[in-house]
């Protein structure tokens, strides 16, 4: 599920109704904003599948760099980097004190591990969605299609409309959105 619904964005945020004329451009804005929010938070926010590799250290737990919901799909191991992965059982995810860890009942004693995880929210928190819509609206306001209002400033989408090339980037908007996304940011893992 995306952080932003194109339909909701068009009707509630920029008031262009059901016209499909700008859908491709709006979809590029949405992709850019969702990547920007994942970058700010340094983790996926929207539900996604992630594969992570790590080396065994003999301990029963391994810290994962996520503060969003995480579930384990498979845990695999191999002796050499060129060997095929072998699925193992007995693993679980838990989050003591807000630190997400993977637990393996036999300990992580093999040389190499790979874990497939489902990371992120099925439905993102409302404050994250609002930030996404606001960033997307700032990109829209940078186009000649928007009403002439104070433009906020953006960094790096190039659009061509009516023969005019427009470079946009999320610059100033990022600062105030970044503050509101602080609770979803991962630090030091």
C-alpha positions, 0 to 999 in steps of 0.5 A: 500500500502506498503512503499516498493515494493519487485519487485522494491527492487529486481531490483533497489536496490539489482539487483537480477532481477526476481528470487524468491529464496529470496522473503520470506526473503525479505518480512520479511525485508520489514515487519521489516523495515516498523515496524521500520519506524512506530516506529521511527515516532510514528505513522502509515505512510502507510495507515491503520485503527486505533481505538482509545478510549478516555473519554469525557471532554465537549469540542468540540475538541479532539487532535489526535496524528497524523501528517500524513493524517487522515480521520474519519470513525465513531465516537461512544459513550457509557455510561459504558465501558461494553456497546455496542458502539452507532454511533454518527454523526456530527464529522469532522477532521481538522488540525489547525497549524499542530495539528490534532483534531477531532471536534464534533458539540455537544461536547464530553460530553458522558463518553466514545468515540471511533473513527475509523480513516484511518491514513497514506498516500495512497502513502508515501512521496518519502523521506520516501520510500527512507529511507525504501528502504535504511534500507531494503538494509542494512538488505540485506547487512548483509546476506552472499548473498550480495557482501562483502562490508562494513556492516552497522550493524543491530538489530534483525531479525534472518535468516537461510541460508544454515544452517547458522543462522544470527542475524540482526538488524537495529542499525547504519542505524537507526540514519541517517534515523531517522534524515531524518524522523524527519518531520514525527515524532509525539511529545508530544501527 
